[in-house]
Amino acid sequence: MKLRTGDSARQIPPRLVNFCAQCGGPIYFATWSEYIDDHRLRHLWNCDDCGYAFETTVCYPALPKT
Ligand SMILES: [Zn+2]
């Protein structure tokens, strides 16, 4: 296994952050994630700043059958 050190570590993009749809505050982790089918996931987000909750759906290509 190769460790990432030095300049290569800086090439990693920052972690994606979701933002509250109500107040715009950052939300770093989904409260709940749910598998829908072979190419969709649903995430539930709760804002610590204002208490607002909302869902997002992530769609991605279905994985090839093995
Ligand atoms: Zn909020």
PDB file of the backbone (N, CA, C, O) and the ligand in Angstrom, with CONECT records:
HET     ZN  A 101       1
ATOM      1  N   MET A   1       0.841  -1.178   0.000  1.00  0.00           N
ATOM      2  CA  MET A   1       0.000   0.000   0.000  1.00  0.00           C
ATOM      3  C   MET A   1       0.885   1.240   0.000  1.00  0.00           C
ATOM      4  O   MET A   1       1.847   1.317   0.764  1.00  0.00           O
ATOM      5  N   LYS A   2       0.569   2.199  -0.843  1.00  0.00           N
ATOM      6  CA  LYS A   2       1.334   3.429  -0.937  1.00  0.00           C
ATOM      7  C   LYS A   2       0.654   4.516  -0.108  1.00  0.00           C
ATOM      8  O   LYS A   2      -0.546   4.757  -0.237  1.00  0.00           O
ATOM      9  N   LEU A   3       1.439   5.162   0.738  1.00  0.00           N
ATOM     10  CA  LEU A   3       0.901   6.252   1.548  1.00  0.00           C
ATOM     11  C   LEU A   3       0.967   7.554   0.768  1.00  0.00           C
ATOM     12  O   LEU A   3       1.896   7.780  -0.008  1.00  0.00           O
ATOM     13  N   ARG A   4      -0.009   8.394   0.978  1.00  0.00           N
ATOM     14  CA  ARG A   4       0.000   9.710   0.343  1.00  0.00           C
ATOM     15  C   ARG A   4       0.704  10.692   1.261  1.00  0.00           C
ATOM     16  O   ARG A   4       0.281  10.908   2.396  1.00  0.00           O
ATOM     17  N   THR A   5       1.757  11.273   0.773  1.00  0.00           N
ATOM     18  CA  THR A   5       2.489  12.242   1.580  1.00  0.00           C
ATOM     19  C   THR A   5       2.859  13.427   0.704  1.00  0.00           C
ATOM     20  O   THR A   5       2.741  13.378  -0.520  1.00  0.00           O
ATOM     21  N   GLY A   6       3.298  14.472   1.344  1.00  0.00           N
ATOM     22  CA  GLY A   6       3.820  15.631   0.638  1.00  0.00           C
ATOM     23  C   GLY A   6       2.814  16.251  -0.318  1.00  0.00           C
ATOM     24  O   GLY A   6       1.644  16.425   0.021  1.00  0.00           O
ATOM     25  N   ASP A   7       3.283  16.582  -1.517  1.00  0.00           N
ATOM     26  CA  ASP A   7       2.456  17.302  -2.484  1.00  0.00           C
ATOM     27  C   ASP A   7       1.230  16.517  -2.933  1.00  0.00           C
ATOM     28  O   ASP A   7       0.195  17.117  -3.221  1.00  0.00           O
ATOM     29  N   SER A   8       1.320  15.188  -2.999  1.00  0.00           N
ATOM     30  CA  SER A   8       0.180  14.416  -3.478  1.00  0.00           C
ATOM     31  C   SER A   8      -1.020  14.568  -2.548  1.00  0.00           C
ATOM     32  O   SER A   8      -2.160  14.476  -3.002  1.00  0.00           O
ATOM     33  N   ALA A   9      -0.786  14.800  -1.242  1.00  0.00           N
ATOM     34  CA  ALA A   9      -1.899  14.954  -0.300  1.00  0.00           C
ATOM     35  C   ALA A   9      -2.688  16.222  -0.600  1.00  0.00           C
ATOM     36  O   ALA A   9      -3.886  16.277  -0.324  1.00  0.00           O
ATOM     37  N   ARG A  10      -2.049  17.229  -1.153  1.00  0.00           N
ATOM     38  CA  ARG A  10      -2.743  18.489  -1.436  1.00  0.00           C
ATOM     39  C   ARG A  10      -3.635  18.379  -2.656  1.00  0.00           C
ATOM     40  O   ARG A  10      -4.478  19.250  -2.872  1.00  0.00           O
ATOM     41  N   GLN A  11      -3.480  17.338  -3.461  1.00  0.00           N
ATOM     42  CA  GLN A  11      -4.279  17.191  -4.667  1.00  0.00           C
ATOM     43  C   GLN A  11      -5.653  16.590  -4.389  1.00  0.00           C
ATOM     44  O   GLN A  11      -6.503  16.551  -5.278  1.00  0.00           O
ATOM     45  N   ILE A  12      -5.873  16.126  -3.172  1.00  0.00           N
ATOM     46  CA  ILE A  12      -7.171  15.549  -2.823  1.00  0.00           C
ATOM     47  C   ILE A  12      -8.173  16.687  -2.657  1.00  0.00           C
ATOM     48  O   ILE A  12      -7.929  17.608  -1.878  1.00  0.00           O
ATOM     49  N   PRO A  13      -9.293  16.641  -3.373  1.00  0.00           N
ATOM     50  CA  PRO A  13     -10.264  17.734  -3.247  1.00  0.00           C
ATOM     51  C   PRO A  13     -10.873  17.757  -1.852  1.00  0.00           C
ATOM     52  O   PRO A  13     -10.929  16.720  -1.190  1.00  0.00           O
ATOM     53  N   PRO A  14     -11.327  18.909  -1.397  1.00  0.00           N
ATOM     54  CA  PRO A  14     -11.927  18.988  -0.070  1.00  0.00           C
ATOM     55  C   PRO A  14     -13.189  18.140   0.010  1.00  0.00           C
ATOM     56  O   PRO A  14     -13.848  17.892  -1.000  1.00  0.00           O
ATOM     57  N   ARG A  15     -13.516  17.704   1.208  1.00  0.00           N
ATOM     58  CA  ARG A  15     -14.710  16.906   1.427  1.00  0.00           C
ATOM     59  C   ARG A  15     -15.942  17.709   1.037  1.00  0.00           C
ATOM     60  O   ARG A  15     -16.037  18.903   1.324  1.00  0.00           O
ATOM     61  N   LEU A  16     -16.873  17.050   0.388  1.00  0.00           N
ATOM     62  CA  LEU A  16     -18.103  17.729  -0.006  1.00  0.00           C
ATOM     63  C   LEU A  16     -18.948  18.021   1.220  1.00  0.00           C
ATOM     64  O   LEU A  16     -19.063  17.192   2.123  1.00  0.00           O
ATOM     65  N   VAL A  17     -19.518  19.170   1.241  1.00  0.00           N
ATOM     66  CA  VAL A  17     -20.366  19.608   2.341  1.00  0.00           C
ATOM     67  C   VAL A  17     -21.717  19.981   1.758  1.00  0.00           C
ATOM     68  O   VAL A  17     -21.789  20.631   0.715  1.00  0.00           O
ATOM     69  N   ASN A  18     -22.773  19.578   2.417  1.00  0.00           N
ATOM     70  CA  ASN A  18     -24.094  20.017   2.005  1.00  0.00           C
ATOM     71  C   ASN A  18     -24.449  21.258   2.817  1.00  0.00           C
ATOM     72  O   ASN A  18     -23.915  21.469   3.905  1.00  0.00           O
ATOM     73  N   PHE A  19     -25.340  22.066   2.289  1.00  0.00           N
ATOM     74  CA  PHE A  19     -25.727  23.284   2.995  1.00  0.00           C
ATOM     75  C   PHE A  19     -27.231  23.266   3.240  1.00  0.00           C
ATOM     76  O   PHE A  19     -28.010  22.808   2.404  1.00  0.00           O
ATOM     77  N   CYS A  20     -27.612  23.768   4.387  1.00  0.00           N
ATOM     78  CA  CYS A  20     -29.018  23.793   4.784  1.00  0.00           C
ATOM     79  C   CYS A  20     -29.837  24.573   3.753  1.00  0.00           C
ATOM     80  O   CYS A  20     -29.463  25.676   3.356  1.00  0.00           O
ATOM     81  N   ALA A  21     -30.947  23.990   3.331  1.00  0.00           N
ATOM     82  CA  ALA A  21     -31.814  24.642   2.348  1.00  0.00           C
ATOM     83  C   ALA A  21     -32.569  25.815   2.971  1.00  0.00           C
ATOM     84  O   ALA A  21     -33.149  26.622   2.245  1.00  0.00           O
ATOM     85  N   GLN A  22     -32.574  25.923   4.298  1.00  0.00           N
ATOM     86  CA  GLN A  22     -33.314  26.988   4.971  1.00  0.00           C
ATOM     87  C   GLN A  22     -32.406  28.151   5.377  1.00  0.00           C
ATOM     88  O   GLN A  22     -32.691  29.303   5.049  1.00  0.00           O
ATOM     89  N   CYS A  23     -31.308  27.855   6.092  1.00  0.00           N
ATOM     90  CA  CYS A  23     -30.453  28.929   6.618  1.00  0.00           C
ATOM     91  C   CYS A  23     -29.084  28.983   5.954  1.00  0.00           C
ATOM     92  O   CYS A  23     -28.342  29.942   6.167  1.00  0.00           O
ATOM     93  N   GLY A  24     -28.729  27.981   5.154  1.00  0.00           N
ATOM     94  CA  GLY A  24     -27.451  27.983   4.448  1.00  0.00           C
ATOM     95  C   GLY A  24     -26.284  27.484   5.270  1.00  0.00           C
ATOM     96  O   GLY A  24     -25.153  27.481   4.785  1.00  0.00           O
ATOM     97  N   GLY A  25     -26.525  27.057   6.509  1.00  0.00           N
ATOM     98  CA  GLY A  25     -25.441  26.548   7.352  1.00  0.00           C
ATOM     99  C   GLY A  25     -24.890  25.234   6.813  1.00  0.00           C
ATOM    100  O   GLY A  25     -25.617  24.487   6.158  1.00  0.00           O
ATOM    101  N   PRO A  26     -23.608  24.936   7.079  1.00  0.00           N
ATOM    102  CA  PRO A  26     -23.006  23.696   6.571  1.00  0.00           C
ATOM    103  C   PRO A  26     -23.513  22.479   7.335  1.00  0.00           C
ATOM    104  O   PRO A  26     -23.722  22.531   8.547  1.00  0.00           O
ATOM    105  N   ILE A  27     -23.707  21.385   6.605  1.00  0.00           N
ATOM    106  CA  ILE A  27     -24.079  20.096   7.201  1.00  0.00           C
ATOM    107  C   ILE A  27     -23.067  19.091   6.663  1.00  0.00           C
ATOM    108  O   ILE A  27     -22.989  18.865   5.455  1.00  0.00           O
ATOM    109  N   TYR A  28     -22.299  18.493   7.559  1.00  0.00           N
ATOM    110  CA  TYR A  28     -21.172  17.665   7.140  1.00  0.00           C
ATOM    111  C   TYR A  28     -21.530  16.201   6.919  1.00  0.00           C
ATOM    112  O   TYR A  28     -20.871  15.517   6.136  1.00  0.00           O
ATOM    113  N   PHE A  29     -22.563  15.712   7.597  1.00  0.00           N
ATOM    114  CA  PHE A  29     -22.921  14.300   7.457  1.00  0.00           C
ATOM    115  C   PHE A  29     -24.435  14.152   7.392  1.00  0.00           C
ATOM    116  O   PHE A  29     -25.173  14.858   8.079  1.00  0.00           O
ATOM    117  N   ALA A  30     -24.880  13.226   6.560  1.00  0.00           N
ATOM    118  CA  ALA A  30     -26.303  12.915   6.505  1.00  0.00           C
ATOM    119  C   ALA A  30     -26.703  12.189   7.794  1.00  0.00           C
ATOM    120  O   ALA A  30     -25.933  11.398   8.340  1.00  0.00           O
ATOM    121  N   THR A  31     -27.915  12.471   8.266  1.00  0.00           N
ATOM    122  CA  THR A  31     -28.430  11.804   9.453  1.00  0.00           C
ATOM    123  C   THR A  31     -28.792  10.360   9.139  1.00  0.00           C
ATOM    124  O   THR A  31     -28.647   9.468   9.975  1.00  0.00           O
ATOM    125  N   TRP A  32     -29.268  10.151   7.906  1.00  0.00           N
ATOM    126  CA  TRP A  32     -29.733   8.835   7.505  1.00  0.00           C
ATOM    127  C   TRP A  32     -29.481   8.657   6.022  1.00  0.00           C
ATOM    128  O   TRP A  32     -29.681   9.591   5.245  1.00  0.00           O
ATOM    129  N   SER A  33     -29.050   7.486   5.618  1.00  0.00           N
ATOM    130  CA  SER A  33     -28.871   7.178   4.202  1.00  0.00           C
ATOM    131  C   SER A  33     -29.596   5.885   3.896  1.00  0.00           C
ATOM    132  O   SER A  33     -29.526   4.922   4.660  1.00  0.00           O
ATOM    133  N   GLU A  34     -30.300   5.871   2.761  1.00  0.00           N
ATOM    134  CA  GLU A  34     -31.162   4.741   2.436  1.00  0.00           C
ATOM    135  C   GLU A  34     -30.906   4.275   1.013  1.00  0.00           C
ATOM    136  O   GLU A  34     -30.890   5.079   0.081  1.00  0.00           O
ATOM    137  N   TYR A  35     -30.709   2.989   0.852  1.00  0.00           N
ATOM    138  CA  TYR A  35     -30.553   2.381  -0.454  1.00  0.00           C
ATOM    139  C   TYR A  35     -31.931   2.255  -1.097  1.00  0.00           C
ATOM    140  O   TYR A  35     -32.823   1.639  -0.513  1.00  0.00           O
ATOM    141  N   ILE A  36     -32.123   2.823  -2.283  1.00  0.00           N
ATOM    142  CA  ILE A  36     -33.421   2.756  -2.959  1.00  0.00           C
ATOM    143  C   ILE A  36     -33.418   1.615  -3.967  1.00  0.00           C
ATOM    144  O   ILE A  36     -34.274   0.731  -3.919  1.00  0.00           O
ATOM    145  N   ASP A  37     -32.437   1.641  -4.891  1.00  0.00           N
ATOM    146  CA  ASP A  37     -32.310   0.560  -5.872  1.00  0.00           C
ATOM    147  C   ASP A  37     -30.879   0.536  -6.384  1.00  0.00           C
ATOM    148  O   ASP A  37     -29.995   1.102  -5.741  1.00  0.00           O
ATOM    149  N   ASP A  38     -30.623  -0.103  -7.522  1.00  0.00           N
ATOM    150  CA  ASP A  38     -29.256  -0.293  -8.014  1.00  0.00           C
ATOM    151  C   ASP A  38     -28.534   0.995  -8.371  1.00  0.00           C
ATOM    152  O   ASP A  38     -27.313   0.989  -8.527  1.00  0.00           O
ATOM    153  N   HIS A  39     -29.257   2.097  -8.504  1.00  0.00           N
ATOM    154  CA  HIS A  39     -28.583   3.331  -8.899  1.00  0.00           C
ATOM    155  C   HIS A  39     -29.103   4.576  -8.198  1.00  0.00           C
ATOM    156  O   HIS A  39     -28.954   5.687  -8.707  1.00  0.00           O
ATOM    157  N   ARG A  40     -29.716   4.392  -7.026  1.00  0.00           N
ATOM    158  CA  ARG A  40     -30.172   5.567  -6.285  1.00  0.00           C
ATOM    159  C   ARG A  40     -29.992   5.385  -4.779  1.00  0.00           C
ATOM    160  O   ARG A  40     -30.241   4.307  -4.238  1.00  0.00           O
ATOM    161  N   LEU A  41     -29.554   6.457  -4.109  1.00  0.00           N
ATOM    162  CA  LEU A  41     -29.460   6.530  -2.660  1.00  0.00           C
ATOM    163  C   LEU A  41     -30.205   7.765  -2.198  1.00  0.00           C
ATOM    164  O   LEU A  41     -30.200   8.786  -2.886  1.00  0.00           O
ATOM    165  N   ARG A  42     -30.842   7.688  -1.051  1.00  0.00           N
ATOM    166  CA  ARG A  42     -31.530   8.850  -0.482  1.00  0.00           C
ATOM    167  C   ARG A  42     -30.849   9.198   0.843  1.00  0.00           C
ATOM    168  O   ARG A  42     -30.574   8.325   1.666  1.00  0.00           O
ATOM    169  N   HIS A  43     -30.583  10.498   1.030  1.00  0.00           N
ATOM    170  CA  HIS A  43     -29.957  10.969   2.269  1.00  0.00           C
ATOM    171  C   HIS A  43     -30.915  11.919   2.982  1.00  0.00           C
ATOM    172  O   HIS A  43     -31.584  12.731   2.343  1.00  0.00           O
ATOM    173  N   LEU A  44     -30.976  11.813   4.301  1.00  0.00           N
ATOM    174  CA  LEU A  44     -31.738  12.743   5.136  1.00  0.00           C
ATOM    175  C   LEU A  44     -30.732  13.648   5.845  1.00  0.00           C
ATOM    176  O   LEU A  44     -29.788  13.176   6.478  1.00  0.00           O
ATOM    177  N   TRP A  45     -30.953  14.954   5.725  1.00  0.00           N
ATOM    178  CA  TRP A  45     -30.057  15.946   6.322  1.00  0.00           C
ATOM    179  C   TRP A  45     -30.816  16.724   7.386  1.00  0.00           C
ATOM    180  O   TRP A  45     -31.953  17.138   7.159  1.00  0.00           O
ATOM    181  N   ASN A  46     -30.196  16.926   8.548  1.00  0.00           N
ATOM    182  CA  ASN A  46     -30.758  17.745   9.622  1.00  0.00           C
ATOM    183  C   ASN A  46     -29.775  18.862   9.943  1.00  0.00           C
ATOM    184  O   ASN A  46     -28.593  18.610  10.175  1.00  0.00           O
ATOM    185  N   CYS A  47     -30.263  20.083   9.956  1.00  0.00           N
ATOM    186  CA  CYS A  47     -29.409  21.233  10.239  1.00  0.00           C
ATOM    187  C   CYS A  47     -29.319  21.452  11.744  1.00  0.00           C
ATOM    188  O   CYS A  47     -30.341  21.591  12.417  1.00  0.00           O
ATOM    189  N   ASP A  48     -28.091  21.482  12.275  1.00  0.00           N
ATOM    190  CA  ASP A  48     -27.890  21.738  13.702  1.00  0.00           C
ATOM    191  C   ASP A  48     -28.177  23.195  14.055  1.00  0.00           C
ATOM    192  O   ASP A  48     -28.510  23.501  15.200  1.00  0.00           O
ATOM    193  N   ASP A  49     -28.051  24.090  13.084  1.00  0.00           N
ATOM    194  CA  ASP A  49     -28.229  25.513  13.366  1.00  0.00           C
ATOM    195  C   ASP A  49     -29.692  25.897  13.524  1.00  0.00           C
ATOM    196  O   ASP A  49     -30.038  26.634  14.447  1.00  0.00           O
ATOM    197  N   CYS A  50     -30.564  25.405  12.631  1.00  0.00           N
ATOM    198  CA  CYS A  50     -31.968  25.860  12.658  1.00  0.00           C
ATOM    199  C   CYS A  50     -32.968  24.713  12.809  1.00  0.00           C
ATOM    200  O   CYS A  50     -34.159  24.964  12.992  1.00  0.00           O
ATOM    201  N   GLY A  51     -32.511  23.465  12.738  1.00  0.00           N
ATOM    202  CA  GLY A  51     -33.412  22.332  12.937  1.00  0.00           C
ATOM    203  C   GLY A  51     -34.146  21.884  11.687  1.00  0.00           C
ATOM    204  O   GLY A  51     -34.947  20.952  11.748  1.00  0.00           O
ATOM    205  N   TYR A  52     -33.889  22.531  10.549  1.00  0.00           N
ATOM    206  CA  TYR A  52     -34.568  22.167   9.304  1.00  0.00           C
ATOM    207  C   TYR A  52     -34.077  20.799   8.823  1.00  0.00           C
ATOM    208  O   TYR A  52     -32.896  20.480   8.960  1.00  0.00           O
ATOM    209  N   ALA A  53     -34.984  19.991   8.260  1.00  0.00           N
ATOM    210  CA  ALA A  53     -34.634  18.673   7.728  1.00  0.00           C
ATOM    211  C   ALA A  53     -35.082  18.577   6.280  1.00  0.00           C
ATOM    212  O   ALA A  53     -36.155  19.056   5.916  1.00  0.00           O
ATOM    213  N   PHE A  54     -34.242  17.949   5.454  1.00  0.00           N
ATOM    214  CA  PHE A  54     -34.614  17.756   4.052  1.00  0.00           C
ATOM    215  C   PHE A  54     -33.908  16.525   3.514  1.00  0.00           C
ATOM    216  O   PHE A  54     -32.964  16.016   4.118  1.00  0.00           O
ATOM    217  N   GLU A  55     -34.385  16.054   2.360  1.00  0.00           N
ATOM    218  CA  GLU A  55     -33.832  14.854   1.736  1.00  0.00           C
ATOM    219  C   GLU A  55     -33.173  15.210   0.413  1.00  0.00           C
ATOM    220  O   GLU A  55     -33.583  16.156  -0.260  1.00  0.00           O
ATOM    221  N   THR A  56     -32.150  14.448   0.046  1.00  0.00           N
ATOM    222  CA  THR A  56     -31.561  14.522  -1.290  1.00  0.00           C
ATOM    223  C   THR A  56     -31.481  13.100  -1.826  1.00  0.00           C
ATOM    224  O   THR A  56     -31.383  12.140  -1.062  1.00  0.00           O
ATOM    225  N   THR A  57     -31.524  12.978  -3.140  1.00  0.00           N
ATOM    226  CA  THR A  57     -31.375  11.679  -3.796  1.00  0.00           C
ATOM    227  C   THR A  57     -30.149  11.721  -4.695  1.00  0.00           C
ATOM    228  O   THR A  57     -29.992  12.641  -5.499  1.00  0.00           O
ATOM    229  N   VAL A  58     -29.289  10.734  -4.559  1.00  0.00           N
ATOM    230  CA  VAL A  58     -28.085  10.620  -5.383  1.00  0.00           C
ATOM    231  C   VAL A  58     -28.333   9.533  -6.409  1.00  0.00           C
ATOM    232  O   VAL A  58     -28.700   8.411  -6.060  1.00  0.00           O
ATOM    233  N   CYS A  59     -28.131   9.869  -7.687  1.00  0.00           N
ATOM    234  CA  CYS A  59     -28.292   8.901  -8.775  1.00  0.00           C
ATOM    235  C   CYS A  59     -26.932   8.645  -9.411  1.00  0.00           C
ATOM    236  O   CYS A  59     -26.159   9.580  -9.618  1.00  0.00           O
ATOM    237  N   TYR A  60     -26.637   7.406  -9.716  1.00  0.00           N
ATOM    238  CA  TYR A  60     -25.378   7.046 -10.353  1.00  0.00           C
ATOM    239  C   TYR A  60     -25.640   5.877 -11.293  1.00  0.00           C
ATOM    240  O   TYR A  60     -26.640   5.178 -11.130  1.00  0.00           O
ATOM    241  N   PRO A  61     -24.767   5.644 -12.273  1.00  0.00           N
ATOM    242  CA  PRO A  61     -24.994   4.549 -13.204  1.00  0.00           C
ATOM    243  C   PRO A  61     -25.024   3.207 -12.472  1.00  0.00           C
ATOM    244  O   PRO A  61     -24.262   2.985 -11.531  1.00  0.00           O
ATOM    245  N   ALA A  62     -25.900   2.331 -12.908  1.00  0.00           N
ATOM    246  CA  ALA A  62     -25.975   1.004 -12.310  1.00  0.00           C
ATOM    247  C   ALA A  62     -24.665   0.275 -12.547  1.00  0.00           C
ATOM    248  O   ALA A  62     -24.068   0.395 -13.617  1.00  0.00           O
ATOM    249  N   LEU A  63     -24.215  -0.479 -11.555  1.00  0.00           N
ATOM    250  CA  LEU A  63     -22.989  -1.252 -11.696  1.00  0.00           C
ATOM    251  C   LEU A  63     -23.228  -2.409 -12.643  1.00  0.00           C
ATOM    252  O   LEU A  63     -24.320  -2.976 -12.664  1.00  0.00           O
ATOM    253  N   PRO A  64     -22.212  -2.772 -13.435  1.00  0.00           N
ATOM    254  CA  PRO A  64     -22.395  -3.917 -14.360  1.00  0.00           C
ATOM    255  C   PRO A  64     -22.600  -5.212 -13.584  1.00  0.00           C
ATOM    256  O   PRO A  64     -22.003  -5.415 -12.526  1.00  0.00           O
ATOM    257  N   LYS A  65     -23.433  -6.069 -14.110  1.00  0.00           N
ATOM    258  CA  LYS A  65     -23.687  -7.372 -13.476  1.00  0.00           C
ATOM    259  C   LYS A  65     -22.451  -8.238 -13.626  1.00  0.00           C
ATOM    260  O   LYS A  65     -21.822  -8.244 -14.684  1.00  0.00           O
ATOM    261  N   THR A  66     -22.097  -8.971 -12.578  1.00  0.00           N
ATOM    262  CA  THR A  66     -20.923  -9.850 -12.649  1.00  0.00           C
ATOM    263  C   THR A  66     -21.332 -11.293 -12.809  1.00  0.00           C
ATOM    264  O   THR A  66     -20.475 -12.173 -12.886  1.00  0.00           O
TER     265      THR A  66
HETATM  266 ZN    ZN A 101     -30.407  25.472   8.819  1.00  0.00          ZN2+
END
